[in-house]
């Protein structure tokens, strides 16, 4: 569907081989996220068995040891290739365990109101920007925005806590589920031919509209919603096909 849209918008030329490339892009262009995501899915039952069995304190120690190891050998010295800036399923293991710990933990430092968590999240984001500017100015090559950067991990913690504490009223549950169940399609939407769609839209906004930041945010939201709606067409077609085959 993304390839067809790209052809209609003159962002690509129609080709059966090119369409197949879009369909099997996770095998062709080596997108790290597919491998990491599927790797996490494969090991999730093992992680879940550990999470359910272990007590919260032991889980917290495991998470602390994991991130000390990742920070020292993956981010500071870069001697452990299994982390590779967090673009591997090994780092996803850590995020999975971290989320489980934050869900189970009742430590007072995690019990602030949701608005405080969001303020902390944004505050760490500002620190990341300043840190990146300073390191570039000084000439130090330090990947502040790496997925295994301690600042990014701290941001992840506060973002998780924020969403853990917000309460969605019953009438919005279906709307949240509608988009969250198809969130993975947003990655597909800006991969392969989707990259051109995404990039062309951003360039047009930057060149043609005033206050491009505001329109960029709107564009990203609409792009995400479009991806989710396209995924509903895929789900309908898939379920309809299965019903025909296995009726």
Secondary structure, 3 states (H helix, E strand, C coil): CHHHHHHHCCCCCCCHHHHHHHHCHHHHCCCHHHHHHHHHHHHHHHHHHHHHHCCHHHHHHHHHHHHHHHHHHHHHCCCCCCCHHHCCHHHHHHHHHHHHHHHHCCCHHHCCCHHHHHHHHHHHHHHHHHHHHHHHHHCCCCCCCCCCCHHHHHHHHHHHHHHHHCCCCHHHHHHHHHHHCCCHHHHHHCCCHHHHHHHHHHHHHHHHCCCHHHHHHHHHHHHHHHHHHHHHHHHHHHHHHHHHHCC
